[in-house]
Amino acid sequence: GKVHGYQLVRTQDLPTWKGIGFEPEAVMRNASSVLQFLQEHCTKEAGTYWLYRPPGSDQLQLFCLDDSDSRQRSVFAQPVGL
């Protein structure tokens, strides 16, 4: 999909919780890892994918929502990356 907008928030303006630290470097590492994962697994031109993370899990699941013969669509038919 298209990005319709964004909001820039300074690090110091992010909400904080006592005892929980925020590491910008860790966020960048994780974002880079997710982007690389998507680039490797989202290979279908103009394909539709669903990126899902189960609650409480550290794993991402990527599903291709395009059925191979285009006659039937199944959300869980084609897992492409875990």
Protein Blocks (a to p, Z undefined) as FASTA:
>chain_A
ZZfbdcdddfklpccdehiacdfklmmmmmmmmmmmmmmmmmbghiacdddddehiabdc
dddfbdfklmaccfklmccbZZ
